[in-house]
Amino acid sequence: MKYLIILLVACLGLQLSTAENTYTARFLTQYNKIHDPAHGYFSKEGIPYHSVETLIVEAPDHGHQTTSEAYSYWIWLEALYGRVNNDFSKFNAAWENMERWIIPSHGDQSTNNFYNPGAPATFSPELDDPSQYPSPMQFGVPVGSDPLYQELVSAYGNADMYAMNWLLDVDNVYGFGNTPGGGCELGPNTNQPSFINTYQRGPMESVWRTIPQSTCDLFKFGGMHGFLDLFVGDNSYAQQWKYSNAPDADARAVQAAYWAYMWATETQQVSSIQGTLEKAAKLGDYLRYSLFDKYFKKIGNCVGIWNCPGGQGKDSAHYLMSWYFAWGGSIYNNWAWRIGDGAAHFGYQNPLTAYALSHIDALKPKSPSAASDWAISLDRQLEFYGWLQSNQGAFGGGATNTWNGRYDTPPAELTQNTFHGMFYDWEPVYHDPPSNRWYGMQSWSTDRLAQYYYATGDEKAKSVLDKWVKWIIGEIKFENGDFTHPEWIEWSGNPPNVNAKVTKYSSDVGTGSATARTLTYYAAKSGDQNAKNVAKQLLDTIWNKYQTDKGVSAPEVMDTYSQFNNEVYVPQGWMGSYPNGDVIQHGVTFIGLRSWYKKDPEWPKVEAHLNGGPAPTFTYHRFWQQADVAIAQGTYGLLFNE
């Protein structure tokens, strides 16, 4: 009888341990902070804000916008909550909210049925600087055919895209009123979220040089042709809708669904999330647009807009996760367009998602060729990590099928060692700041690689992780109850001889947590005790050092905020306005396009800096960082039960 009692207690301990150990307890503490209505992480619609604080300029230009990135982290957070608390209803609800607010409805993209997959889009070259825009459309340049469209229409019974627009003005600060599900613009007085976009003018268009615009351009705001003639030169302009997708975010949502499936399987609750798993598989089906060249041109040594032929079938697929894809169409005329992207950054790769969509039956998409496409992508991504790995262990930028975004001739040294005919680019897509300078690309992408390794034991993944883990452990320092790890990385050389040098360190709680999670997954599969110890020390240090009333966050000196007074290029003679009356004209500044910022309660701190004072310090609560902290703590708790 005594042994039966001991056995029963042991079994109960196994059932309760994930909710009782230190790290899952921390997960729940942070989870509850994020969900406390008083802390301001969510809008009245239940949408996760980019940050609690409104005055923040980085990729979004306002804290109460949201991104597909924030949504994907929220879905992941709720998946882990399902495992820790045996309740996956919140995971389902997060997906439903995402589908309602940041995936365009049929009414938001109503003319997709006029899309011609034999002529996906008209070529328009990417130019080096915003001052060179608008970019002329060049009719007649050969483009390839879209091999996905008809398959998707057959699978889902309609021509709509199922993908997130990357950016949403949750509080309608700009006033476009382009409410999801509303069909088009309602105007500045709506109190509902609004689809918007910002970047569209080449690699030097930092956030400080953008001209935000509605995704539904009725020529009601902006200038004579709305915002279109700031970006594209055409013989005539038609009122149109258009959306842009960040593939890494959609892939992260699918990745979260994979873990929800695995965790629900452990707790015999798969039936409760079946509908959401089907939606995740559908998202992965359309996510394949990220695997193709921008104009569906043939992959490999693609030089010269007239010389580089359009692809047929899948020969326009590079099978890597590219920076974006986009789609749009006329509101009143019978045409629509779609583009992929020929540039792939290592930081966007997600081998776990590729594995889930190709190997897990519950997540295989409906389209007949989707699982095989993702199987090829999985192999290609793993090969990509190896090709880009530096001598030190960190991963170089990426590769492109379209040099300079216009199929230019690359430097001769880059043609000596290509990736399936694609050219190495140490800073793919954007250059201000360089896209692979920020260490977060390392921790984000390598975390996904480590999750894939944990799930499969693939030795190809382990071999590159071994080298990366050795590098990062050597770059992490613990001192006086704090930690530092890389923030900026400088690059030199080309594959296979790339070199990485850390030039700046920080105590960023988000990338620190992602690093800890990478080491956690790696250690759990490989048995590397040193990696486990460093992960634990990172998690403990972040938790103990950086508690705030709203979450876990480190103060930041915002030395970029002098750029509020920077000029935003507008062509001479162009004149337009925003819904609030802010004038768009030559010589306008960043703050001149966003006068509403002067009413922000934190504006005096920035104004003092603009008047010659020191750079202001902010303690931000970005949704992705706060979720990353929670997920990293909870993951360690699940895997090591300490």
N, C-alpha and C positions, 0 to 999 in steps of 0.2 A: 504493500500500500504506500509506504514511504517513497518508493521509487516512482510509482505512478504520479504522486503529487509533485515530485521534482520534475518529472517529464512534462506534466501539465503546466507548471510554472514556466518551464523553459519554452514551451510552445507559445504560451501567452506572451512571454517576453519577446519572442520573434515577431509576433503580430503587432506589439505595441512599440517596438524599439524605434521605428522610424519617426514616430510622433514624440518620442521622449528623449532622443539623444540631443546633445548640445547644438548640433548644426541644423537639424530640422526644426528645433525650437527657435533658433535664430531666424530660419526661413519664415516661420509663422509670425514672428515678431515684426520682421520687415514687411511681410505681406500685409499684415494688419495696418501698419503705418501707411502703406501705399493706398489701401482701401478706406482709410479714415476720411469721411467726407470733409472734415475740417481742414485737411491738409491740401486739398485742391489739386489732386492728380487727374481728376476726371471732370468732364463738362457735364452739364445737365442732361445731355443725351447719353451719358456713360462712355464718352469717347476719351481715350487717354491723351492728355496734352503732351506736347514735346517736353515741356518742363512746367513745374509748378509756377516758376517765376516768368513774368511776361517779357521783361527786357533782357533778351538774349539773342545774339546774332552769331550764327555759325553756318550750318547748312540751311536750316530754316532761318528766316529773319525775324521771327517773333515766337515767344515761348508758347503762346496759345494757338499756334498752328499745331497740326500733328502730322506724322509721317507714317508711311507703311512700315517703317522700322519699328516705331513705337507699338503699332498694332501687333507685329510679329512677336515682339518681346512680351506683350500682354498675354497673347495666346500661349506662349511657352510657360509663363508664370502660372497660368491657370491649369495647364497640364500637370505641372509639378504639384500644385495644390491638390489636384485630384488624387495623385499618388499618396501624398502625405496625409490627407484628410479623408480619403475614400469618398470623394465627391467630385465627379467630373461634370456636373451640371454647369459650373462656372466656365469650364473650357468650352462647352457647347455655346454658352451665352456670349462669350467673347468673340467666337467665330461669327455668330449671327450679327453682332454689332458691327464687326468689320465688314461683313457682306452688305449690311444696310447702308453704311456711311462712307466707305472709301473704295468700294467696287462700283463702278458706274452701272446704273440700271439700264434696261432697254431704252427708256425714254431719254437717257443721257447720252446715248450713242445710237441714235435711231436709224441712221442710214447705212449701217454696215452691210446690208444686203446688196448695196450697189458696188461693193468692193470687187475689183477684178484681180484675182490672184495671179493672173498672167502678166500684170503690170502693177506691182504693189505700190510704187511711189515714184514721183519724179525726182531726179537727182538734183541736190542742192549742196554745194561744197561747204564743208566746215572751214571757217577762216581763223586766222591766228589770234585776232584781237577783236573785242567788241566794236572798236572804232571802224572796222572794215565791213560791218553789217549795215544794211541787209545783204544777205547772200543771194545771188541770182539763181533762180531755177533754170536748169539746163535741160530742155526737152530733147529727147532723142538719144541721150546717153543710155547705153544698154544696161538694163537691170534684169535680174533673174525672176523666176516664178516662185510663188509661195507654195510649198508642198504641204502645208499644214491646214490651210483654210477649209478645203472641201472635206477633209477627214474630220475636222472639228464640227463642221455644220452637220455632217452625218451622225456624229456621235451624240450631239446635244440638241439637234433639231432647230437651231437658230444660228444667226450670223454674229451674235454679240461676242465680245471678248469678256472673259472672266479673269480679271487681273486688277490689282490695286493701282489707282492713280497715286503717285508717291506722296502728294502733298495736299493737305486740307486746312483751310482757314476756319478753324473750329468756331471762333467767336465772330466771324465775318468782319474782321477788323478793316480789311480793304473795302468791303461793302459791295463786292460783285454780286453776292446773293445767288451764286450758281449752286443751289442746294442739291445734293445728291437725291436722285429720284424725282427732281422737279422738272426735268426736261431741259431747262435752260435758265437764264438769269431772272431772278425776282427783284434784285436791286439792293440798295444800301440799307433799307429799313427792315429786311428780314433778320430775325434773330437766330437763324439756323446756320449750320456749317456751310462752307462754300468751297468747291473745287478750285484750286489755283495751280499755277506753275511759275517757275522763276527762270532757271538757267536755260539758255538757248543760243548763246553767242560765243561758242568756242572755248578753248582750254584756258584762256586768261580771264574768263568771266568768274571771278570770285563772287561770293555772296554780296560783297560791297559794290559790285558793278552791275547787279541785276535790275531788270525792270519787270516786277511781278505782273502777271496777267491772268485773266480768267481763262478757264479751259473751254468756255463757251463764248465765243466772240461774235456778238451781234452788232458790232460797231457802235454800241451804246456808250461805251467808255473808251478811253484812249483817244486816238485821232480819227481822221477821216475813214481809215480802214481798220478801225479798232487798234489792236496792237500788232497786227500781222506784218505791216510794212516796216516794222523795226527789225524784223528777223529775216524775212524772206522777200526777195525781189521778184515780182510777178507782173505779167501784163494786165491782169485783172485780179481782184480780190473778192472772195466769196465768204459770206458769214459761215462759220464752221465751229465744230467741237473738236477737241483733241486732248489726248491723255498720254502721260508718260509714266513708265513703270520702273521701279528699282528692283531688279530680279533677286538681289540678295535677301530682301525683306520677304517676298513671296516664298522664296526657298526656305527661309527661317520658319515661316508659318507651317510649311509642310514638315519640316524637321520637328517642330513641336508636336504635330499630329502623329509623327512616328513614335515619339516618346509617349504620348498619350495612349497610343495603341499598345505599346509594350507594357506600360504601367497598368492599363486597364485589363490587359491579359493576366497579369500577376494577381489582380484582385477580382477576376471573373466579372468584369463590368464592360466588356467590349460592346455588348449590345446597346449600352446606354450612349455610346458615342458613334454608332455606326453611320448615322446621317452626316456627321461632321467629317468622318474619315472619307466619305464619298466626295464631299466638297473639297477636301484637301487634295484628293486625287485629281479632281477637275482643275483645281488651281495649278497643279503640276503639269497637266495636259497643256494648258495655255502658256505656261512658263517656258515651254520649248521655243517660243519666239526669241528668247534670250540666247539661243544656241546658234543663231544665224547671222550672217553678214548683214550690214545695214540695208543694203539694196539687193540682197540675195545674189550678190555676185559670187563667182566661184572662189573657193578658198585656196590660197596658195600662190605666192609670187604675184599678187594682184597689184600691178603697177600700171597706171594710166587709165583714166576713166573710159577711154575708147578702146584700149587694148584689153582690159580686164573683162572677160565675158560674163554675162549673166549666167547664174547657175540653173541647172535643171535637177529636179528631184532633190536629193539631200546633199549634193556636192557644194551647196552654199552654206552648209553647216560646219562650224568649227567645233561644235559640241562642248564649248566652254561657257561658263556663266558670264555673259557680257554685262556692260555697265548699265544698259537700259534697253528697253524697246518701247515703241510708241505707236499709237493708232489715232486716226481722226477721220472726219468726213464733213461734207457740206450739210448745212442745216436745211437748205431749200432746194439743192440740186442733187443730181443722181450720181454721186461719186464718194468714194472713201479710200483711205490709204492705210498702209501698215509698213513699219520699218523695224529691223533688228538693230544690231550694233556689231561692227567688226572688231571692237576693242574689248579685251578681256583682262581684268585685274585679278591677280591671285587672291586679293582680299575678299572677292565676291564668291569664290568657289565654295561649293557645299557638297562634298562627296557623300555625306550621310543622306541628304535629300535625293541625290541621284540613285543611291542604293535603295532607299525606301520605295521610290517610284518604279524601280526596275525589278526588285526582288521580293517585296512584301505584297502578297496578294490583296490585302485589304486596302492598299494604297496605289495599286496599279491603275493608271487612267484608262478610260473607255476606248480611246482611239487605238486602232489596231497596231500602229507602229510606235506608240508612245513608250512602252516599256523597253523596247529595243533601243530607241533613241537615248533613253536615260542610261541604259547599260553601257552604250558607247561613251556617253558623257562621263560616266564614272571612271572608266579606264583612262579617258583623255585628261580628266582633272588630276588623277593621281600622277600621270606622266608629267603634267604641267608643273606640279610641285617640285618634282625631281629636276626638271629642266631649269627652273628658276632659283633653286636653292643656292645660296651664296657659299663661299668658302667658310664663312663663320657659322652658318646655319640658318640665318634669317632668309626670307624669300624676297627676291627681286620683284619688280612691278608687274609686268605682264607682257602681252603680245597683241599685235594688231594686224588685221588684214587690210587696213586702209590707212596708210601712213599719212599723218597730218589731217586725217578725216576726209581726205579727198583723193586717195589712191595715188599719192605722190611717190617719187623714187626715194627710198630710204638711204641713209649713209651706207657706203659700200661695206663697212665692217659688219653691218647688221644682216647682210645677205649671206654671210659665210656659215652661219649656224642658225637656221630658222626652226620654228616650231610648226611642223606640218605646213611649211611655206609662209607662216606668219612671222612678223618681225618683232624682235624684243623692243620693249619700251619701258624704261625705268620709271616713268611717270605717266602711265596711260590715262587718257581722257582729260585730266585737268592739271594745270601747272602752277596755279596760284591759290594756295601753296601746292608744292608737288604732291601728287596723289599717293605716293608711297613713302612720304616722309613720316607720317603719323604712325606711331607704333601700334595703334589700335587695329590697323589692318592685319598685323601679325597675330595678335591675340584672338581676334574674332575668327579669322579663317582657320588658324591652326587648332583652335578649340573644336571646330566642326570636323577637322581631320582626325583629331583625337577621339571624338565621339564615334566616328566611323570605325576607327581602329578598335575601340572598346566593343562595338557591336559585332564586329566580324573577325577580329584578329588578323586582318590582312597584313602580311609582312611587308608589302610595298609601302603601306602607310607607316608602319613601324620604323622602317629604315630612315625615312626623312624626319620623322618625329624624334628619333634618337639624337640626331644632330641638332635639331632645333632646341630640344629640351636642354641639352648640354650648354648651348649658347645662352639661352635665356636665364638659366640658373646662375651662370657666371656674371650676368648683368644685373641681377637683383641684389639689393643691399638692405640689410636691417640694422638700424642704429637708433638708440634712444627712444625705443617704442614706436618707431615709424619705419616706413619702407620707401625705397625708390626703385623704379624700373625705367626702361627706355620710354622716351616720349617722341624724339625725333631721330630719324636714321638717315645718314648720308650714303649715297650709292656711287659705285664706280665699276667699270668693267662691263663686259657683256657675257652671256652664257657661252661656254660653261665656266667662265672665270669671273663671276660677279663677287664684289666685295661690299660688305656692310659695315658702317662705322656709326656707333651711337654718338650723337652730338648734344643731346639734351635729355635730362632725366626728370621724372615727375612722380607724384604720389596719387595718381588718378585712380579713384576707387572703382570705376567701371572697367577699365582695361586691366587693372590689377585683379579684379574678380574674374574676368575672363581668362587671364593667365593662370590663376589658381585652378579654375575649372579644367583648363587644358591639362595641367599637371595632374589633376585628380583622376581624370579619365585615363591618361597615359599610365599612371602608377597603378591604377586598379587592374589594368590588363597586363602590364609588363612585370609588375611586382617591384618596380624601382622604388626603394624606400626613401632615397634622397629626394626624388620628385614629390613623393607623398609628404615628406616633412616640410619642404618649401611651400607646397600648397597650403598645408595646415597653418604655417606661420604667416603666410600672406592673409589668409582668411581671418585669423585671430587678430592680426595687426590692424587690418581694415576695420574690423568690427569694434575693436576696443579704442581705436584712436579717433574715428571720424563719425561718431554718433551725433545726430541732430534730433530736434523734436519731430522732424518730418521724415527722417530716413538716415542715410549714411552718406556724407558728402564732405569734400575737402574744399576749403576756400581757394579761389583762383584770382590771380591778378590779370585783368582783361586788358592787356596791352595792345590789343587790336582795335580798341574802341575809338582811337583817334580817327579811324576811317569813317565815322559818322559824317564827317565833313567832306569826304572824297567825292569828286565829280563822277557821275554816272553818265556814260556816253549816250547822247541823243543827237542824231544828225542835225546839222544846221538847217533851220527852217521848219523842222518837224515840230508840231504843236499838238498837245493833247492834254487830257486830265483824268484823274481818278474820281471815283464817285463822291469823295469828300471835297473835291475841288482842288486838290494838290495838282499843280501844273507840271506837265512833262514837256521839257524843252531843252535845247542845247545849253549846257552849263549847269544843269540841275545837280544837286548833291543827293547822297543816300538819304539824309534826313529830310531833304526837300521833297522827296517822294513819299515820306512817311511822317508827316507832321504830327500825326496822332501820338508818336512816341514822346512828344514833349509834355503829354498829359500823364505819362507813366509815373508812378510814385518814386521810382528809382532814377528818373531822368536827371535830377540835380547832381547825382554822383558823376554821370557822364558829362554833363554840361561843365562841371568844375574842371574835369580833365581837358575838355576842349578849350577851355579858357586858360590852360597852362598848368593845371594842377597834376598831381600824380595819377597814374592809371588806376581806375577803381577796382576794388576787390569785391567779388560776388561769391556767395555760396549757393550753387545751383542744385536743384533736384530734378535732373533730367530723367525722364521715364525709363529710358533704356538703361541708364546707369543704376538706378534704384532696383529695377528688375534684375539686372545682372548680379548685383550684390546678393539679392535674395536667392536667385537660382544657383549661384556658386556655393553658397552656404548649404542649401538644401541638397545639392548634388553630392557634396562631400559626405553629408549625413547619410544619404541613401547608400553610397558605395562603401563607406567605412564604419558606419554605425558607432560613432564615438560620442 
